[in-house]
Amino acid sequence: LWHERDISHSSVERVILPDATITLDYMLDRWAWVLDGLHVYPQAMRYGGPRGQILLVVTAAALLDVLTATFTSVFRAFERMEYEAAVMISGSVVSVIAGTAALAAGWDLVSVVSCWALGSILKAAVAFGFARGRFLRGPLDSSRAAVAALVGPSLACGALAVIGAIYSNADIVMLQEMASEREVGWYTAATKLISVVLYLPSLLMASLFPLLSRQASSCSTRSEASASYDRAFYALFCMGLPAGVGAAMVAGPIVRLIYGDGFEMSATALVLLSPYLGWFFINLVNGTAMMALGRQKFLAVGTGLATLLNVAGNYLAIPRFGM
């Protein structure tokens, strides 16, 4: 039985060598296949790729814009809006010139966005220069009490700005993830037309805010603030109603005139968005009045709830109805 015992005990030794080499051959073959089809993008390995770099630049520019908004609020408080105009014009001119030059030079998107962000840097620098030279006399008080007194009332305004940005852009961001690129283009084209119309009431209420704030700060002038609010509400209601109705009536011709053929769906989107015009005109008056009365927290909470409803509505409606 020796030969049978030898066979039973040495079978593993006789099989292990071919099994191991066959497995090794398979592993090397698959690894060669992986390396042969591997594409390496060094640019995408830095800071999360172009999207990550663009997000980083845009975030930095947004933080600088928040700083600029702090200084422009000081200008409005002293009713020196010419400083705010100088800040915004200088930054916009630099952004347009630098961005156009980058596009003409054929730079990549990250470089173009970085050139655009130069405007935010300039705006913050110019705003700080005006504020420091005209209004912030003497050494800056950096004590904890002074910082708390400054930051405390400003948190609601900052939260309101962030929530407002989310509310304004959530629909486009969700469309990019849940709809086709063509639908995103159609919808964006319609919203751009809406945003152009909204500049006028925004400028009017920005000019009226210092007056409302001064009148609302004293009990003796509260009646004047109420009268100013009534006149502003009536004026913007008379502007917003025709703007909304007119946008719905001439959506088709306006879209064809500006964008040409192929954007018929943008006209449909513009008709659906036209009621937003009238609502925005009226809501802008109410929001400005609440800011003048120091009710930023209530305004931030209301805007936050509206943002949640907007996101939830888009989440439910976009997969079913698209744009």
C-alpha positions as CSV (number, residue, x, y, z in Angstrom):
1,L,0.0,0.0,0.0
2,W,3.0,2.3,0.0
3,H,2.4,3.6,-3.4
4,E,-1.3,4.4,-2.6
5,R,-0.2,6.2,0.5
6,D,2.3,8.2,-1.4
7,I,-0.3,9.2,-4.0
8,S,-2.8,10.3,-1.4
9,H,-0.3,12.3,0.7
10,S,1.6,14.0,-2.2
11,S,-1.4,15.1,-4.4
12,V,-1.4,18.6,-2.9
13,E,2.3,19.1,-3.7
14,R,1.7,18.0,-7.3
15,V,-1.3,20.4,-7.8
16,I,-0.1,23.5,-5.9
17,L,2.6,24.5,-8.4
18,P,0.4,24.6,-11.6
19,D,-2.5,26.2,-9.7
20,A,-0.2,29.0,-8.4
21,T,1.4,29.7,-11.7
22,I,-1.9,29.7,-13.5
23,T,-3.4,32.2,-11.0
24,L,-0.3,34.4,-11.2
25,D,-0.5,34.4,-15.0
26,Y,-4.2,35.5,-14.8
27,M,-3.4,38.3,-12.3
28,L,-0.5,39.6,-14.4
29,D,-2.7,39.5,-17.6
30,R,-5.5,41.4,-15.9
31,W,-3.1,44.0,-14.4
32,A,-1.5,44.5,-17.8
33,W,-5.0,45.1,-19.3
34,V,-5.8,47.7,-16.6
35,L,-2.5,49.6,-17.1
36,D,-2.9,49.5,-20.9
37,G,-6.3,51.2,-20.8
38,L,-5.5,53.6,-18.0
39,H,-5.8,57.3,-18.7
40,V,-4.1,59.7,-16.3
41,Y,-5.2,63.3,-16.0
42,P,-2.8,65.2,-13.7
43,Q,-5.0,68.3,-13.8
44,A,-7.9,66.4,-12.3
45,M,-5.7,65.2,-9.4
46,R,-5.1,68.7,-8.1
47,Y,-7.7,70.3,-5.7
48,G,-10.4,68.0,-6.9
49,G,-10.0,68.8,-10.6
50,P,-11.3,71.8,-12.5
51,R,-14.7,71.7,-10.8
52,G,-13.0,71.8,-7.4
53,Q,-10.7,74.6,-8.3
54,I,-13.7,76.6,-9.7
55,L,-15.6,76.0,-6.5
56,L,-12.7,77.1,-4.5
57,V,-12.3,80.4,-6.5
58,V,-16.1,81.1,-6.4
59,T,-16.2,80.5,-2.7
60,A,-13.3,82.9,-2.0
61,A,-15.0,85.5,-4.3
62,A,-18.3,85.0,-2.4
63,L,-16.5,85.6,1.0
64,L,-14.9,88.8,-0.4
65,D,-18.3,89.9,-1.7
66,V,-19.8,89.4,1.8
67,L,-17.0,91.6,3.2
68,T,-17.8,94.2,0.5
69,A,-21.4,94.1,1.4
70,T,-20.5,94.9,5.0
71,F,-18.8,98.1,3.9
72,T,-21.5,99.1,1.4
73,S,-24.0,98.8,4.3
74,V,-21.9,101.5,6.1
75,F,-22.2,103.7,3.0
76,R,-25.9,103.2,2.9
77,A,-26.2,104.0,6.6
78,F,-24.5,107.4,6.0
79,E,-26.5,107.8,2.7
80,R,-23.3,107.9,0.6
81,M,-24.4,105.6,-2.1
82,E,-21.9,107.2,-4.5
83,Y,-19.2,105.2,-2.8
84,E,-21.1,102.0,-3.3
85,A,-21.6,102.8,-7.0
86,A,-17.8,103.4,-7.3
87,V,-17.1,100.1,-5.7
88,M,-19.5,98.1,-7.9
89,I,-18.5,99.8,-11.1
90,S,-14.8,99.4,-10.5
91,G,-15.1,95.7,-9.7
92,S,-17.5,95.0,-12.6
93,V,-15.2,96.8,-15.1
94,V,-12.2,94.8,-13.9
95,S,-14.1,91.5,-14.0
96,V,-15.3,92.1,-17.6
97,I,-11.9,93.2,-18.9
98,A,-10.0,90.5,-17.2
99,G,-12.5,87.8,-18.1
100,T,-12.7,88.9,-21.7
101,A,-8.9,89.0,-22.0
102,A,-8.6,85.5,-20.6
103,L,-11.2,84.2,-23.1
104,A,-9.5,85.9,-26.0
105,A,-6.2,84.4,-24.9
106,G,-7.7,80.9,-25.0
107,W,-7.1,80.2,-21.3
108,D,-8.9,77.4,-19.5
109,L,-12.1,77.8,-17.5
110,V,-10.3,77.9,-14.2
111,S,-8.2,80.8,-15.3
112,V,-11.2,82.7,-16.7
113,V,-13.1,82.3,-13.4
114,S,-10.0,83.4,-11.5
115,C,-9.7,86.6,-13.7
116,W,-13.4,87.2,-13.0
117,A,-12.7,86.9,-9.3
118,L,-10.2,89.7,-9.5
119,G,-13.2,92.0,-9.5
120,S,-14.3,90.8,-6.1
121,I,-10.8,91.4,-4.8
122,L,-10.8,95.0,-6.1
123,K,-14.3,95.7,-4.8
124,A,-13.3,94.5,-1.3
125,A,-10.1,96.6,-1.4
126,V,-11.9,99.8,-2.7
127,A,-14.8,99.4,-0.2
128,F,-12.3,99.0,2.7
129,G,-10.4,102.0,1.5
130,F,-13.5,104.2,1.4
131,A,-14.8,102.9,4.7
132,R,-11.5,103.3,6.5
133,G,-10.8,106.8,5.1
134,R,-14.2,108.3,5.4
135,F,-16.1,106.6,8.2
136,L,-13.9,104.4,10.4
137,R,-11.9,107.0,12.3
138,G,-9.2,106.1,14.9
139,P,-8.0,102.6,15.7
140,L,-10.3,99.7,15.2
141,D,-11.7,98.1,18.4
142,S,-11.0,94.4,18.2
143,S,-12.2,93.6,21.7
144,R,-14.6,90.7,22.2
145,A,-17.5,93.0,23.2
146,A,-17.0,95.2,20.2
147,V,-16.8,92.2,17.8
148,A,-19.9,90.6,19.4
149,A,-21.8,93.9,19.1
150,L,-20.9,94.1,15.4
151,V,-21.3,90.4,14.5
152,G,-24.5,89.7,16.4
153,P,-26.9,91.9,14.4
154,S,-25.0,91.0,11.2
155,L,-25.5,87.3,11.4
156,A,-29.1,87.4,10.4
157,C,-28.2,89.6,7.4
158,G,-25.4,87.2,6.4
159,A,-27.7,84.2,6.8
160,L,-30.3,86.0,4.7
161,A,-27.8,86.6,1.9
162,V,-26.7,83.0,1.9
163,I,-30.3,81.7,2.0
164,G,-31.3,84.1,-0.8
165,A,-28.4,82.8,-3.0
166,I,-29.5,79.2,-2.4
167,Y,-33.2,80.1,-3.2
168,S,-32.2,81.9,-6.4
169,N,-29.9,79.1,-7.7
170,A,-31.4,75.9,-6.3
171,D,-33.6,75.3,-9.3
172,I,-30.8,75.6,-11.9
173,V,-28.5,73.3,-9.8
174,M,-31.2,70.7,-9.4
175,L,-32.1,70.9,-13.1
176,Q,-28.4,70.2,-14.0
177,E,-28.6,67.0,-11.9
178,M,-32.1,65.8,-12.8
179,A,-32.8,67.0,-16.3
180,S,-31.1,67.3,-19.7
181,E,-28.6,70.0,-20.7
182,R,-31.1,71.4,-23.3
183,E,-33.7,71.9,-20.6
184,V,-31.1,73.6,-18.4
185,G,-30.3,75.9,-21.3
186,W,-33.9,76.8,-22.0
187,Y,-34.7,77.5,-18.3
188,T,-31.5,79.5,-17.8
189,A,-32.3,81.7,-20.8
190,A,-35.7,82.5,-19.3
191,T,-34.3,83.3,-15.9
192,K,-31.8,85.6,-17.4
193,L,-34.5,87.7,-18.9
194,I,-36.3,87.7,-15.6
195,S,-33.2,88.9,-13.7
196,V,-32.7,91.8,-16.1
197,V,-36.2,93.1,-15.3
198,L,-35.5,92.7,-11.5
199,Y,-32.6,95.1,-11.6
200,L,-34.9,98.2,-11.6
201,P,-36.9,97.5,-8.4
202,S,-33.7,96.3,-6.7
203,L,-32.0,99.6,-7.5
204,L,-35.0,101.6,-6.4
205,M,-35.3,99.9,-3.0
206,A,-31.6,100.1,-2.4
207,S,-31.8,103.8,-2.9
208,L,-34.9,104.0,-0.6
209,F,-33.4,101.8,2.2
210,P,-31.4,104.6,3.9
211,L,-34.4,106.9,4.1
212,L,-36.6,104.1,5.5
213,S,-34.0,103.1,8.0
214,R,-33.5,106.7,9.2
215,Q,-37.3,107.3,9.5
216,A,-37.9,103.9,11.3
217,S,-35.1,104.5,13.8
218,S,-37.1,107.2,15.6
219,C,-40.6,107.1,17.1
220,S,-41.2,110.7,16.0
221,T,-40.7,109.7,12.3
222,R,-42.4,106.3,12.3
223,S,-45.4,107.9,10.5
224,E,-43.1,109.2,7.8
225,A,-41.6,105.7,7.4
226,S,-45.2,104.3,7.1
227,A,-45.9,106.9,4.4
228,S,-42.7,106.1,2.5
229,Y,-43.5,102.4,2.7
230,D,-47.1,103.0,1.3
231,R,-45.7,105.1,-1.6
232,A,-43.1,102.5,-2.4
233,F,-45.5,99.6,-2.2
234,Y,-48.0,101.4,-4.5
235,A,-45.2,102.3,-7.0
236,L,-43.7,98.8,-7.2
237,F,-47.2,97.2,-7.3
238,C,-48.0,99.4,-10.3
239,M,-44.7,98.4,-11.9
240,G,-44.8,94.7,-11.0
241,L,-48.3,93.9,-12.2
242,P,-47.7,95.2,-15.8
243,A,-44.3,93.6,-15.8
244,G,-45.7,90.1,-15.0
245,V,-48.6,90.4,-17.4
246,G,-46.4,91.9,-20.1
247,A,-43.8,89.1,-19.8
248,A,-46.5,86.5,-20.2
249,M,-48.0,88.2,-23.3
250,V,-44.8,88.9,-25.2
251,A,-42.7,85.9,-24.1
252,G,-42.5,84.4,-27.5
253,P,-41.5,87.4,-29.5
254,I,-38.9,88.5,-26.9
255,V,-37.3,85.1,-26.8
256,R,-37.1,84.9,-30.6
257,L,-35.7,88.4,-30.8
258,I,-32.9,87.8,-28.2
259,Y,-32.1,84.1,-28.6
260,G,-33.4,83.2,-32.1
261,D,-34.8,79.9,-33.1
262,G,-34.5,76.8,-31.0
263,F,-35.6,78.4,-27.7
264,E,-39.3,78.0,-28.0
265,M,-39.3,76.2,-24.6
266,S,-37.7,79.2,-23.0
267,A,-40.8,81.2,-24.0
268,T,-42.9,78.6,-22.1
269,A,-40.7,78.9,-19.1
270,L,-40.9,82.7,-19.2
271,V,-44.7,82.5,-19.2
272,L,-44.7,80.2,-16.2
273,L,-42.2,82.5,-14.4
274,S,-44.0,85.7,-15.1
275,P,-46.1,85.7,-11.9
276,Y,-42.8,85.7,-10.0
277,L,-42.2,89.2,-11.3
278,G,-45.2,90.7,-9.6
279,W,-44.5,88.8,-6.4
280,F,-40.9,89.9,-6.4
281,F,-41.7,93.6,-6.8
282,I,-44.1,93.5,-3.8
283,N,-42.0,91.2,-1.7
284,L,-38.9,93.5,-2.2
285,V,-40.8,96.4,-0.6
286,N,-41.7,94.2,2.4
287,G,-38.2,92.8,2.8
288,T,-36.6,96.3,2.7
289,A,-39.1,97.6,5.3
290,M,-38.3,94.6,7.6
291,M,-34.6,95.3,7.2
292,A,-35.2,99.0,8.0
293,L,-37.1,98.0,11.2
294,G,-34.4,95.6,12.3
295,R,-36.5,92.5,11.7
296,Q,-33.7,90.6,9.8
297,K,-34.2,87.4,11.8
298,F,-37.9,87.1,10.9
299,L,-37.0,87.8,7.2
300,A,-34.3,85.2,7.3
301,V,-36.6,82.5,8.8
302,G,-39.3,83.3,6.2
303,T,-36.8,83.1,3.4
304,G,-35.4,79.9,4.8
305,L,-38.8,78.2,4.8
306,A,-39.5,79.4,1.3
307,T,-36.1,77.9,0.2
308,L,-37.0,74.6,1.7
309,L,-40.3,74.6,-0.1
310,N,-38.6,75.5,-3.3
311,V,-36.1,72.7,-3.0
312,A,-38.8,70.1,-2.1
313,G,-41.0,71.3,-4.9
314,N,-38.2,71.0,-7.4
315,Y,-37.2,67.6,-6.1
316,L,-40.8,66.3,-6.6
317,A,-41.6,68.1,-9.9
318,I,-38.5,67.9,-12.0
319,P,-38.4,64.1,-12.4
320,R,-42.1,64.1,-13.4
321,F,-42.5,67.2,-15.5
322,G,-38.9,68.2,-16.4
323,M,-38.2,71.9,-16.8
